[in-house]
Amino acid sequence: MSDKNKKTLTINPNFGKKISSNYTGDNKKKSFNIEKKKPFRPGGFKKNDFLGKNTKFEGKPSKKNFERKFVEQATKKAFIKKSNDKPQTKSKLKLKSPVDKRDFKLTVSRALNVEEIEIKQRSLASVKRARLKEKKSAPEIDDKKEFKKVIREVKIPDQISIQELSNRMAEKSSDIIKFLFNMKVIATINHNIDKDTAEYIVKEFGHKPILEEKPIIDLENKKDTIKGDLKKRPPVVTIMGHVDHGKTSLLDSLRNANVVSGEFGGITQHIGAYQVKTDNNELITFIDTPGHAAFTEMRARGSKITDVVVLVVAADDGIKPQTVEAINHAKAAKVPIIVAVNKCDLPNKNISKIKNEMMKYELVSEDLSGDTLFVEVSATKKTNLDKLKDSIVLQSELLDLKASFTGIAEGVVIESKIDKGKGPVSTILVSNGLLKKGDFFVCGNTWGKVRAMIGHDGKMIDQAKPSTPVEILGMNSSVNAGADFLVTENEEKAKEIYEFRSQNSGQKNKLFAKDKATLFEKGVNKKELNIIIKSDVQGSSEAIKNAINKIDHNEVKPNIILSDIGMINETDVNLAKASNAILIGFNVKPNREAKKIAEEQKIDIKYFNIIYETIDFVEKNLSGLLDPEIKEKVLGSAEVKKIFKVTNAGKIAGSKVTDGEIRSKSKARIIRDGTVVYEGEIASLFREKNSVKEVKNGFECGISIKDFIDFKEKDVIESYVSEKIERTI
């Protein structure tokens, strides 16, 4: 075979892999010309290491490439041996082990047989690079397609937290908080908002609001029962009037009891309910309301649950602010008014004056051609009490008061408290139906079972008819006065309504939007007085809270962090310690643990049983937070005539007192050409080289000012003192 017909293969010296070739010559034998790239490797090889029996040299090698020829011959032998071991079929050349691409070089023969030889395998990195290149070269897909927002139907209860609202809308809670912030309302995800606010937010976010329906209690059958079983019920009469006009005394005389002696300070602190029998054995339910200004809410509540209002006016005192307030409450509730002029046995009474003043409020007596009943009574002498009862019965007959005595009971909470032995106790006024022992009920944000009932006389009863005040035991927790009371069919129904109200009436974290404008008032940094109030009954707690919140000042404000009923416990004491709050107990005392902690932590607990004393205490503490008023008092002035230099004393202003007196160690200001150039303190005062404490008008003296020596003639030195005046609210 000629050299021209042989193919040439060039390899690296480090190439130690076995390569199979399918190339054959005319004699069907493998034939190669092998060339080695220069340089090969430093050093040389021994001749016998590579020589074989059939070693054949092409050409005449020189001594310089002698070693190279041996390597080439050995490599050729390896190729031929490998090819004879395999069948003469067309196959791809493969390597037994991975080839380092840096040690392998593609030759002409491999380039000619590129389809048959697969030497190099693609790595994972190269595949990734190819995919990335392909992705970049592909036509760009518009990822910024217009997002189509999903419009959801959002159910909205009466109260809902921001977290729950965000979940129902599938929106970020931070976006809702930001939206409220732009409305100048600061809120967190735990705040509750009312349904109107929630509905507005849902609409602004592009969703459809749906108001949730409350669980419906089947009242249709109840209404039918009421229509079929209506009977005359006793009238509910609320006694209202100004403080100390004799409301409770009049009620005591009507029921032959002595309640006034048990009232602290001689004033009613909470609502009391009683029943009185007339001479005809007819019942009248009386509700006694406090007359103090702090009990506005209680008077308003009393007017809403009543049929007739008896307005008590002292004959010797006339119409007072709470009297007018009671008239307004009664008119707002559209309740008829009977005026009881009390203390008519006093010699300084003026009945005609009271009647004339009542005409201003559209209350005209019958003797003046009006329709308002006026009864002159005396609680102490028990004068005309029967006449007052008859007037109430007459007025109730005109109203035609009727109710069901057999249906499902409903009513309203007059008062609520926590008894140490009994737990939550509430005074209920039954308005309809028959309340029985063992009934399940829903009241406000709680529910329970009537386990016991106590009548107004303190006796246990098994049932209560309409217009009957009764204390019930069995509530799971205390309720606010004025809450609706409703008997349910069974326990499951009571729990269902309770759970719904609990979810939708979160008052704890309720967000009120009425104070939005005050949240971002600039330049207003009021000092706060933290207050904790524990009271015996809900009405008193409510009254104290409302009275304290009405205290308004530009610099200080009260902050009621807790207002609850029941005994003072260790939690209240720890809260007062943590919040630096004043702890007020109204008609309550601390338990043993709370008293011990208060003594250890040196926490002062203030006890009160009269409401206006409580309010005075809070106002006094608020006044202590006020910065005292600084008032300046000018003592006198002196004019600088000459300036002297004194050793170890600096410059002395030789002056003449022109007005008042100049005192040593008093404050002073230097006035030059009508402008104050310095304010400081008079360090020393000299009179004829003697140090003196004061210099009167018309005398000359030497004056030195602390840290000031730049005196000039005709300067005016004004001596004054500052007085701190304590401020009150």
NORFENBEL-V912912 format. One record per backbone hydrogen bond with DSSP energy under -1.0 kcal/mol. NH is the residue of the N-H (numbers start at 1). CO is the residue of the C=O. If there is no record, write none. Layout:
# NORFENBEL-V912912
NH&CO + NH&CO
This chain:
# NORFENBEL-V912912
9&33 + 11&35 + 15&12 + 25&29 + 33&7 + 35&9 + 69&65 + 70&66 + 71&67 + 72&68 + 73&69 + 74&70 + 75&71 + 76&72 + 77&73 + 78&74 + 79&75 + 80&76 + 81&77 + 82&78 + 83&79 + 84&80 + 89&87 + 93&116 + 103&100 + 111&107 + 112&108 + 113&109 + 117&113 + 118&93 + 127&123 + 128&124 + 129&125 + 130&126 + 131&127 + 132&128 + 133&129 + 134&130 + 135&131 + 136&132 + 137&133 + 138&134 + 143&141 + 154&208 + 156&210 + 160&193 + 162&191 + 163&189 + 165&161 + 166&162 + 167&163 + 168&164 + 169&165 + 170&166 + 171&166 + 176&172 + 177&173 + 178&174 + 179&175 + 180&176 + 181&177 + 182&178 + 184&181 + 185&180 + 191&188 + 192&509 + 193&160 + 195&158 + 198&194 + 199&195 + 200&196 + 201&197 + 202&198 + 203&199 + 204&200 + 205&201 + 206&203 + 207&202 + 208&152 + 210&154 + 212&156 + 219&217 + 223&219 + 224&220 + 225&221 + 226&222 + 227&223 + 228&224 + 229&225 + 231&403 + 233&401 + 237&285 + 238&308 + 239&287 + 240&310 + 245&242 + 250&246 + 251&247 + 252&248 + 253&249 + 254&250 + 255&251 + 257&252 + 262&259 + 263&260 + 266&263 + 267&264 + 272&288 + 274&286 + 276&284 + 278&282 + 281&278 + 284&276 + 285&235 + 286&274 + 287&237 + 288&272 + 289&239 + 295&292 + 299&295 + 300&296 + 301&297 + 302&298 + 303&299 + 304&300 + 305&301 + 307&236 + 308&236 + 309&336 + 310&238 + 311&338 + 312&240 + 313&340 + 315&342 + 318&314 + 324&320 + 325&321 + 326&322 + 327&323 + 328&324 + 329&325 + 330&326 + 331&327 + 332&328 + 333&329 + 335&330 + 338&309 + 339&373 + 340&311 + 341&375 + 342&313 + 342&340 + 344&377 + 346&343 + 349&346 + 350&315 + 354&350 + 355&351 + 356&352 + 357&353 + 358&354 + 360&357 + 361&358 + 362&359 + 363&358 + 368&365 + 369&366 + 370&365 + 372&364 + 375&339 + 377&341 + 378&383 + 382&378 + 383&378 + 388&384 + 389&385 + 390&386 + 391&387 + 392&388 + 393&389 + 394&390 + 395&391 + 396&392 + 397&393 + 398&394 + 399&395 + 400&396 + 403&231 + 410&432 + 411&485 + 412&429 + 413&483 + 414&427 + 415&427 + 417&425 + 419&423 + 423&419 + 425&417 + 426&472 + 427&415 + 428&470 + 429&412 + 430&468 + 431&410 + 432&410 + 433&404 + 434&407 + 435&464 + 437&462 + 438&450 + 439&436 + 441&448 + 442&486 + 443&446 + 444&484 + 446&443 + 448&441 + 449&474 + 450&439 + 451&473 + 452&473 + 454&471 + 455&459 + 458&455 + 461&453 + 464&435 + 467&430 + 468&465 + 470&428 + 471&454 + 472&426 + 473&452 + 476&447 + 482&413 + 483&480 + 485&411 + 486&442 + 487&409 + 488&440 + 494&490 + 495&491 + 496&492 + 497&493 + 498&494 + 499&495 + 500&496 + 501&497 + 502&498 + 503&499 + 504&500 + 505&501 + 507&505 + 511&192 + 516&513 + 519&516 + 527&555 + 529&557 + 531&559 + 532&582 + 533&562 + 534&584 + 535&564 + 538&416 + 541&537 + 542&538 + 543&539 + 544&540 + 545&541 + 546&542 + 547&543 + 548&544 + 549&545 + 551&548 + 557&527 + 559&529 + 561&531 + 562&531 + 564&533 + 566&535 + 568&589 + 573&569 + 574&570 + 575&571 + 576&572 + 577&573 + 578&574 + 579&575 + 581&576 + 582&530 + 584&532 + 585&606 + 586&534 + 587&608 + 591&568 + 595&591 + 596&592 + 597&593 + 598&594 + 599&595 + 600&596 + 601&597 + 603&598 + 606&583 + 608&585 + 614&610 + 615&611 + 616&612 + 617&613 + 618&614 + 619&615 + 620&616 + 621&617 + 622&618 + 623&619 + 624&620 + 626&623 + 629&725 + 631&723 + 633&721 + 635&719 + 636&719 + 637&659 + 638&717 + 639&656 + 640&715 + 641&654 + 642&654 + 644&652 + 646&650 + 649&646 + 650&646 + 652&644 + 653&703 + 654&642 + 655&701 + 656&639 + 657&699 + 658&637 + 659&637 + 661&635 + 662&695 + 664&693 + 665&682 + 666&663 + 667&720 + 668&680 + 669&718 + 670&678 + 671&716 + 672&675 + 675&672 + 677&670 + 678&670 + 680&668 + 682&666 + 683&704 + 684&704 + 686&702 + 687&690 + 692&685 + 695&662 + 698&657 + 699&696 + 701&655 + 702&686 + 703&653 + 704&684 + 706&681 + 708&705 + 711&709 + 714&640 + 715&712 + 716&671 + 717&638 + 718&669 + 719&636 + 720&667 + 721&633 + 723&631 + 725&629
